Amino acid sequence: MKRDIFQAIADPTRRAILVLIAAHAMTPNALAEHFDISRQATSKHIQILNECELLEQEKDGREIYYQLKIEKMKEVDVWLEQFRKIWESRYSQLDDLLSKLKSENNEQ
């Protein structure tokens, strides 16, 4: 079963892993140190992120370093865009209302 990016970001631990590896590549052991879960649980999260094609692996000797495939996050950005437009519209309406209330308050 192929997983999608939304399954990857559904879990808070996986979101935290993405934040960590967005800054710089890390080994599974280095990632595991940041969480209060077992090394095996961390590996399972890494496996899911890998299945969702969010990670790039780079071998350096016996170590494997994982880094974020930032271009893959574009799928989330595209999906969120529809909501961003709604939020902007609502904020604009709120700005208009606040301006109107402020104007009415100044007239009194």
Secondary structure, DSSP 8 states (H G I E B T S, - for coil): ----HHHHHTSHHHHHHHHHHHHS-B-HHHHHTTSSS-HHHHHHHHHHHHHTT-EEEEEETTEEEEEE-GGGGHHHHHHHHHHHHHHHHHHHHHHHHHHHHHHHHHH-
